[in-house]
């Protein structure tokens, strides 16, 4: 690995800024080419996501490899919000590590799977690729309005399952502790899915793990950008700011409400989701001389 310190580091959510929330694929070709160009310029790039390692392998790493990842780069994946992690090289994904200590009990996984199969399979599916958390997701052939209505019912039923099993659970403002008085899990809905996960998992944990990995291969940049489409994605920038880095967060779905933070929050004009993510990556590829002329951002 080169000793030159990169002028930039990136922590990227996947759904929204990189992969289309509609197709669940990288639908804008420039995202692929700009990620490869930035990686080749020694920019540390971490994908910090709630997605599974299988999703990242098939939907992110495979198209990057097909387009030609550089032999020398710093790229990392943290999946399931910090429960699963692995290096990414030109040869693909390296060893996958799973933190079993944060996984849901098997009984809960089975009951939640049956809940989907028995009552909600027309609008959502149970993600069998998850290794520590439970996720259900909108079917791509389901109407979004119908999914949202069904998700309200599913989330209530899932809350009931966790309470029935005696597992401490938090959902919104409602909290039901376990017998020891602790709350180990939460229900976290998004626009296309619901995650049931350990309360210790979140994007700041993923950011911490990514920085630790990058620090093993060289000096870290002082300037970082995090990019995401949900309010929890701000936690990546929160961690970077608390650690003393020069950070800005790029919000690609600001209509959900831009959070007040002690660091700059960037929006890409009227662009949202992967269109905004593509514009952000295009700007930095320009700024670092990997494309032609950049414009201020």
N, C-alpha and C positions, 0 to 999 in steps of 0.2 A: 504493500500500500504506500502511495506517495506521502511524503512528509508535509507537502503544502497544505496549509490550513484553508479549508473551503470558506468562502465569504458568506455561506448560507447553509442552514439546516432546515429540513422539512418534516413535519409530523402531519400526516394526512389521514383523515377519515376516508373511508372507501365509498359507502353508499351516499350518493349525493354529489360530492365534489369530484369523484373519480369515476364511479360506475353510475349509470343512469338509474334512478329509482323506478323507472318504468320498465326498461328492458333488463335491468340487473346485470348489465355488461358495460364494458368501456365502449361507448357508442361514438365518441368523437376521436377520430384518428390522431389529432395533434396531441392529445393527452399522452398517448403511447410514445410518440416521437420526442416530445419535450421531456418526459420522465427519463427516457434513455439518454438524451443529451445532458440533462442535469446530473444524472448518475455518473456519466462519463467525465463530468467536470469535477468529480470528487465531492459533490453535494450529498451529505448523509440524508437518506430518505427512509422514513419509517411509515408503514401503514398501520395505523392504530384504529382498530375496528371491533365491532361486536360480531362480525362475521366469523365463520369457521375457517380453519386452515384449508379445508377442502375447497371452499369458495375462493379463497385467495389464490390457491394453486391453479384452479381452472379458469377463473375469470380475470385475474390480474397477472399472475406470474407467467402463465402460458402465452398470452399475447405479447407480453414484454420479451420473453425469450424468442418467440417467433420473429419479432422485429429486430432482435440482436442486442441483448444486454452486453455491456462492456465487461471485459475480463476483470478489470480493476475497478471496484466501486464499494460503497458502503450502503447496503440496503437491508432492511429488517422488517419483520412482520410481528405484530402483537395482536392476537385474535381474542375473541370473547372477552374484550375489555380488560385484558391482563392475565387471563387464565392460561393462555396458550401462546408460545412464542418460538421463533425460528429465524435463522439468517436466510438471506436470499442472495444467490450468486448467479453468475452467467449460466451455471449448470442447473439452476432451479432452486427449490427450497431445500435447506439443510435439515438437520435433526430437529424434530418437533418435540417440544417439552410441554407437558400438561401438568398444571398444578392441581392435583386431585384433592387437595385439602379444601378447595373452594367449590367442589362439585356438589350438585343436588343429590340427595339420596336416591337410590335406584327406585324405591317405591314411589317417590314423587314423580320421577321421570315417566314411569309406566302409567301412572294415573293421568298425568297431563297429556300423554300421547293418546290414551284411550278417549279422553275428553274431546280431543280434536277429531279423531276418527268417528266417534259416535254421534257428534252433534254439529261439527263445524267444517267438515271436509269439503263442502261446496264452495267455501270462500277462502279457506286457508289450509296450509299444510304444516306438519310437524317436521322441523329440520333435524333429520337424523344424523347430520354431519357434526353437530355440536358435541363437544367432549366434556364440558364442565357446566355449562348453563343449559337451560331449555329455551328454545325459540320457536315461535309459530309465525308464519309469514303469509301475507296475502298471495293467493294464487294469481299468476299473471293473466289468467283468463277470467278472473272475477272482477266485477264492477267494483270500483273503489268505494262508492257509497255503501254498497251492500256489505263490503268487507268491514268498513268502519262500524256499521251497526252491529255486525256479528262480533267484532272485536270487543265491543262494550260488554256483551253477554259473556264472551269467553273470559275476559279479565276478571269478571265477578266470580265466575265458576272456578277459575284457577285460584283465586284468593280463598275460596271455600275449601278447595282441595288441600292447600297448604295449612290452613287452620285445622282441618280434620286430621291431618297427619301430625299435628302438634309442632309444626315447624314455625319458628318466629318469622313473621312476614310483615312487610310494609307495602302499602299500595296507596299512593297519594298521601292524604292526611290520616289514613287509617293504619293503625299499628296493633298487631296482636302478638305479644311475646310468647316464647315457648315456656315450658315449665320452670326453667332456670331464670326467666325474666329477660332473656336476650332475644334480639331480632337479627337473625343471620341472613335473611333473604329479602328481596324486594321484587315487585312487579314493575317493569319499565316499558310502557308502550311507546312505539314510534309511529310514523305515518303509514308504514307498511308491515309492521310486525309488533310482537310483544315478546320481551325477554323476561324470564324468571331466573334470577341470578343472585349470587352472593353479594351482600352489601359492601364487601371489600373490593369489588371489581368496579373500575371506572376508568375514564380516559387519562386521569392524572397518574394512575398506577401504570398504565401502558406507556405514558411518556417517560416516567422514571426508568422503566425497564429498557426502553429504547436508548436513552442517554447512557445508561450503564454499559450497554453493548457497544455503542459507538466509541465510548471513551477507551475501550480496550484496543482499538485499532488506530488511535491517533488523537491529536488535539481536537477538541470540539470547537465549532464556529461560535462566535459571539452573537451572531444574528440568526434568529429563527423565525419561521412562520408556521403557524398551525392553521389547518383548514378543515371546516366541518359544516354540517347542516343542522345540528341540533344544539340545544343549550348546554348539554353535557360536554360537547366538544370544546367548549371554552376551558374546560379543566386542563387540557393539554397546555394551553398558553398560561394558565394559572401556575402550573408547575414550573414552567420555564421562567416565568417572571419571578417567582419566589426563589428560584435558584440563581437569579442575578443576570439572566440573559436579556439581550435586546430582542423583544418579541412583539409581534403583532398577530392578531387572530383574524382570519378571513372567514366571514360568515356568509355562506352561500344560500341561506334561507332566512334572510333578515326579517321576513314578514312574521316570523314567530316571536319577534321581539329582540332587539339588540341589547345585550346586557351591558351595564356600566362596569368598566374595568379600568385599572390604573395603567393599562397599555392600549395602544391604538387598536381599533376594530375596523377592518377593511370590508367594504362591500364593492362588488363589481358592477356598479351602476344598476341597471334594471335586470341584469343577468342573474339567473339562479341555478342551483344544482350543478350538473356537470358542465353546463355552458359557462358558468362563473368559474368553476375549477379550471377549465381549459384556458380561459382568459388569464387567470392568475399564473398558471404555468408558462403561458406564452410570454407574459411580461418578464418573468425572471430568466427565461431562456434568452430573450432579447437583451436584458440588462447585463447578463454575464457574457455577452458576445457570442452566444450559440445560435442566434438568429440575426436578422437585420434589425435596425433601429428600434429602440424601446420607447414607450411613452410613460409619463409619471404614474406611479402607483404607491 
